[in-house]
Each structure stands twice: as C-alpha cells, then as structure tokens.
Amino acid sequence: MATQALDTSDPYAIPLDKIDVSDPGMYQRDEHWGLFKRLREEDPVHYCADSAYGPYWSITKYHDILEADSNFKAFSSDHGAIALDSERITGATEDATSIASFISMDPPKHDVQRKIVTPAVAPSNIARLEGLMRERTKRILDSVPIGEDFDWVSTVSIELTLMMLANLIDYPLEERAQLKNWSDIISGTPGDGVVESWEQRDRELKIMAGAFLEMREKRRAEEPKSDLISMLAHSPFAQDMSMVDYVANVTTLIVGGNDTTRNSMSGGVLAFHENPGEWAKFKANPDLVDSLVPETIRYQTPVLFMGRLATQDVEMRGKIIRKGDKIAMWYISGNRDEEAIENADSFIIDRERPRQHLSFGFGIHRCLGNRLAEMQLRVLWEEVAKKDWNHIEVLAPPTRSYSNNLRGIDAMPVRIHA
Amino acid sequence: MPKVTYIEADGTEHVVDAPEGISAMEAALTNDVPGIDGDCGGQAACATCHVFVDPDWIERTGHADSEVELPMIELSEGVQDNSRLACQIKLTAALDGLILRMPEAQF
C-alpha cells in the first residue's frame, strides 16, 4: 500500500483538493507541518476523495477535534475506524487476530471492557510503581556515558518503557526484547522494516496471541497478583472476557503503554536541544517538571490522530460529513492550533495551562494510561535534573518512524556534556 | 459572590469567592485549588474535575444527568451517586455555601 509521495516543499502550491495527509513517509520526513497549517487556515474540515486508504475527512482544528472526539454517538470507533488502514485493527486475512479492544468499541460494550482494565492503570495502582521506576531510571542514567556519543532511544527511552511494561504485565525482564518486537509488529506498517505485509503481520500476531493466552492460563493457576494479566485472569468481572477480547486488551496496553511514552521521552530531549532557553529554565527551576511533562506530551503528540466512522450526517464548518464517512482527528495539527494554544509551535515549559492539549484525546476514549505516562516522564526528568548535566546535545536529526499512526523516534544520537 | 468550599481527599479545605456564572471547575483553577485539573477546558470531555457534591447540596446542584456528563463520569474511578464534573456546575447565588469534595486523584 505504497502512497505516492506528495511534494510538500511548498504546501501552498498544492491544489487544496489534492492535499492528502495519510502518507506514512511524510511523518518519517517530518514534512507534515506546512500542510496542516494550510488546512487549519483554509479548509479545517478537509475532504480527501482519493488516498491509499480510500476517501476520508481530516479534522485539523483544536476545538473541532475536541467536539468530534467527545461525540461518540455521531462518530463510532467500531469496525476498525480508529486507524486509516482498518486491517491494522481487524487483520487482513480470514482468521486474523483482531486487536479491537475497548478503544475500537462503542458503548455499551466499550464501557464494560474499559472498566475491567481501568484498575491496572488507575492512580492508586500506579503509585506503587513509582519507586521501582525511579530506581531503574537512576540506574540507567548512572550508566550512560558522559562526553561520548550514544543512542538515547535504545539506551534510555526503550529501556525505561519496556521495563515498566514488563512490570505491568509481570513479564520476565530478561525477555523484554520480545515485548519490543511485538510492540513494533502491532503498531507496524508494511514497508517500515519490521512488518513486511499485512499477512505476515497477521501470522506474527497469532503467535503473540498464543503467548498471551498461555500467560493467562499460568496466572489462573497462581495466587492473584497486581499485574494486569493476573487481574484479568482472576477478576470476577473479567471471567467472561472472551479470548479475543483478552488478547486485544493486552495488545492495547502494550502499544499504549510503551511506544507512546518512549517517543515522548525522546521527543523531550530533542525539544530541549532545540530550545536551550527552556533547558536553562528547567535547570534553574526543576519544579517546572509539572508543566514540562504535559508540554512535552503536547509538543511530541505521540499519537498522530484517531479515526472514527460517522453514524449519521454531521455538519462541521459548513461541510456535511455523511453517514458512513471516515474521519481522522489530527491531534498533531490541533495541538499546533494558534486559535486554541498561544505560540503553539513553541516548546514552552512554563505555560499557564499546559494540560490543555489533545494528545490523550477527549471523551470516553480518552487515554487510559495518561497518568502512568505522566508519572514515567516526571520521574525521568526529576532524575535528569538531579544529574546536574550541562546539557544533552542531539548530534544529528533523529530517525523518525515510517508511520501515519504513531509519531515515533526510532534513533537519536546524543552526547551528554558534563 | 457564591462561596464554594473545596475539600481535598486529605481534608484540607479551600474556600473560594467565585463570580456568578463561571463553573466550579473554573473557580478552582483560577484560585489555584489543587486536585482539579480541567484538562478539556470545561467541555465534560476529560473527567479531570471529578468532585463529590456534599449530600446537603446535591438537590441544588442536581445530578449528572446530561447526555454528555454521565457517560464520562461513569468511567471515573470511585464514582458515587453524588459524583459530578465541576465544569458542569454553574455557580449561582443559589449555590452560595456549596461544598465539594475531591477524589484522591483525578484520572
């Protein structure tokens, strides 16, 4: 499903009706900014009649996204609606493993499933993980070389998020590379270097599902513990959870609780490198961590968009979105909407209302792991602040992910200056 | 000016004089009352201004019965009959003396 690359060098030279923001390569090249700026200015609710994924609407402004995201009655998450490529959710082959968890459901089934998983990532449960997170973070920051080149992504971001994920599902830490592999396959796109084709992805997901089911059987034979798998194995509310729903829920946790925070960890380092004044502010006042964390999540926008299917005709900004049409709510664009956020293109760690951003989505599908993500980022930056490093230099532009789903940083060479 | 008392989960009280017409979420944010986030800005779309209305006041504020508020509040942690989203409580003279309790954490 290769998409013809759009020449984005002059976003204003492209006929409006030819603007298509679905190409995964565009996000890998970090070339989407101009197109979204133009759409926000000239055609904020934009119809693309022809893309590699079929026709779709782009919602690009902050308040329009908030409105659409909250309206679960008019905009459904079912039938693979959340992705541009519905194969990502439903699978491509006949007996594929669906990863349609509650994130891909509408009420009432959504509510039942979400409530079962909620306790695992609720503030009361994640508070007990903070000590462990801090200890691991310290250990990793103590071990990184000073004055030498290394990859921040694999050394810090991936290690920290995989460790937390392994802990959340009580997976053997020494086998965490397997978790990374599954995570890459779940969120992968054919042509990204990991996923070769949807069919190959389906086969890999089936193996993964088998492993998850084995874990549940093992937990059922053990005393209840506080990890998510044990919770799902023993919870009276989850007893009736089908194998398909169970696997989908674990899958969602792996992507939601891993890739996104990993990329915000790397994105924060890059943002500080590009904004030395903000780094100086943080060095002088580490208490700014409370606003730094949400600002980093806004600035990175780890989830590019969420999709929906219209269940009825909806009018937005004079356009009629027809029943059955697909919409993409581009958080990456809304988070840079100057009408909603002052100096939206700037990374400002002491914003007045930094929590008002779109990165977690809004409405009933709002990110369930948001508090866990914030806790992990807060611990990282609190511990970085204690190191008293002069600064972290990014030595070359980061290698970004080939994806129209997650905004990822796959590698980023850095050098820490003492 | 309606007076609102916000009580944190640990019992700390914050008394705020709020102008009529704004919401109990906005009144908390503008007066730096901790324990209310209001991430969505007042659209009942994030549930980070979850409060428990004092039983003596729930008849006057009303229950969360709107099409928008109830589906959100039902997904909150520790939801009770007197749970409301503070952004949906508009402060009026009739609510002078209102008492709102906050959960351990917003989620």
Interface residues (C-beta under 8 A of the other chain):
Chain A: L66 E67 D69 S70 F72 P107 D111 R114 K115 T118 P119 A122 P123 S124 R353 R355 Q356 H357 F360 F362 G363 I364 R366 R371
Chain B: D37 G38 D39 C40 G41 Q43 A44 A45 C46 A47 T48 V68 P71 M72 E74 L75 E77 E104 A105 Q106 F107
